[in-house]
């Protein structure tokens, strides 16, 4: 199984074959324009499921499945949580997937609050041994401030209490806030990198049974300020 998240920075219709070469089973695309899936040629991949959600046709979040995998949006989805999308995925492996492009609401301007609010509302309906949370969180421990109500380190702590942890950090022995590998490069500058894209997994994911890699800056900076986050098991 291969899960990939890539914030494409718009114009996905001109870039989609690049990420399709990575052969995802599930592909999460933050900042994707609103598209008709029939308008895209995925090469050798066969699209099974598609969903686009957003309130700006130029930038929303899209999710695609290919091959043996398909998904449906769970009826508990509440669009006020921008954008944390609960999906039921079925295929060779079945699980719950939260597809994430964290965007602040106009009141608090917090990127982390939508994640807190979504997890609180969806609650026990999504928590299971078979859960993944993946996408662009727009968050890192280094952005937390003492006066902030919503802190990413608290969110990570809450997930850890439920046995859900960042699989990249586990595999690479990385400490939150001190990651050597970056997922986002501000203004496409290599010296302005941050780690803000994640995949979290539940108890069904045993240590050593998976591989999490990132695309390289040199390969992807011409197309987006993010690199792909690639999960394989």
N, C-alpha and C positions, 0 to 999 in steps of 0.2 A: 504493500500500500504506500502511496506517495501523496502527501499533502503539501501544497505549495501556496504561499501567500506572497503577492508582489503588488505593492502600491505603484501603479503604472504612471502616475502623474498625468492622467488624461490621455486622450487619443489612443485608446486601447485598440481600436480598429486598425491602426497602423503598426502595432507592436505585438499583437497577440501570438503570432507565429514564433516569436523569440522565446516566449515563456512556454509555449506548447512543445518546443524542442526538449524541454526538461521532462516531458511525459508525465504530467500530473494525473492522478485519479480524481482529486478534488483540487480546484483552483479558486483561491480567494483573491479578488482584485479590488482593493480600495482605490478611490479616485477614478473610477471607471465611468465614462459617459454612458448615458442610457442608450442601449443598443437592442436591436432585434437579433436574437441569437442566430436566426437563419441568414443574417447578412455576413456572418463570419465563416471563413474556411479554416478548419482546424487541422488541415493536413491529414495525417494518418489517424488522428484521434477521432473518436466517435462520441459526440456530445449526447449525454443522457438527460441531465437536468440543468436548469438555468433559472436564476433569480437575480433581479436587479432591484435595489431598494435605495431610495434617496429622495430628497426634496429639491434637488438641483439637477436638471437633466444633463449638465456638463460634468458633474462629479457626484457619484454615489458609490455604493459597494455592490459588486457583482460576484456571484458564486456559480461555478460551472462544475459538473461532474462528467466523467468520461468512462468508457469501457463498461465494466461490470457494476459500477457504482452509480447510485441515484440518491436523491434526497428530497425532502419536503420541509417547508417552513412549519414549525410547530405552531399550533393555534394560540399558544400563550404569548407569541411575539407582540411586543408593544412598541410601535414606531417612535414613541417619545424618547426611548433609549437610543440615542444616535451614536453609532449604529452597532448594536450587539444583536446578532440574528441567530436565534436557536433553530438548529436544523436536526432532523432525524435522518441519518445516513444509513443506507442499506446496501449490501453487496457482499463481497467475500468476507468482509468484517462489518458488523453493524455497530453504530455508536451515536452519541450525541455530539454535535459540533457547534460551538459558538463561533461564528464568523464575526470578526471585529474590525471596525474602523472607528476608533473612538473620536468623537467630535463633541466639543463643549456645547452646553445650552447657553442661551443669551444671558441668563441670570448670574451664574457662578463663573462662567468661562473656564471651568475645570474640565480637562480631558479625562480625568480619572472618575469623576462623578457618574457618568453614564454607565461605567462598568460596575460600580458599587450598586447603583439603583437597579440595573438589570439583574444582577445576581441575587439581589434581595427579593425582587418581584418574582423571578422565575423559580428561585428557591429549589425546593426538593423535587420539583418536576423535571429538573435537568441534572441534578447531581446524581451521578451513578459511577460505578467503577469504569464504565466505558465512556469517558468524556474527554474531548479535546477543546481547547480554547485557543484560537489562532488568528493572527492578523496584525494590523498596525494599531498599537495601543497608544501611540503618541505620549509615552510615559517612560520614565526611568527614575531610579532613586535620586539621581543628582538633581532632578527638577523639584523634588520635595522641599518644602520650606516649613519652618515651625508654625507659621501663622496659617498654613493651608489646612482646611478642614479635611479634604480628601487627599490622602497620600498614597502613592503607589506602593510603598513598602508595607503599608497596612493591608492593602488589597492582596499583595503577594502572601503576607502572613495569614490572612483569612483563608486563602486557597490552600496553603500548606497544611492548615489545621484539618482540612478535608482530604488530605492525601493527594492534592493536585499541585504539581510543581512545574517550574520552567524546565523543559527537557534540554534546551540548549545549555543552560547553566549547569545542569546535572552532568551532561556528557562531557563538557569541556572544562569542568572544574572552575567555572567563572563565578566571580562575585558580582552581585547586582550593583550597578553603579561604577564598576571598574572593569567593564568588558573590553578586551583587546580588539575584538571583532565588532564592526559596526554594521548597522542595517540601513542607516539614513545619513546622507551627506548634504548638509545645508548648502544651498546654492550650487550644488554639484561640486563642492570643494572637498578634496580628499582630507584636508586637515581640519574639517569641521564635521567630523563624524560622530554619531550617537547610536546607541543600541535601543531602539524603540519598538521593534517588531518581535513577536514572541509566539511560541507554541507551548501551552501548558497541557499536561496529560495527567490522567487519574491513575488509580491503583492497577488498572488493567495493563499499564505500560511498565514492564519490568526493566530494571536497570540493565543496560547493555544490549537490549533487544532492538534498539533503534539507532538511527543516525540523523543528526541535524547539521546541515551545512548552510552556508550563505554564498550567494553569488559574489563575484569580485567587483570592486569598484571599477577596474579597468574595462571589464566587459559590459557594464550596465550604466555607467554614468552618462552616456550620451542619450539614454532613453528615459531615465527617471532619476530622481534624487534618492530612491530606495533601491536596494538589491533584493533579489528573491530570497525568501526563507524556505528551505527545502527540508521536509521531514520524510524519512523512509523507514519502514519496518517490514 
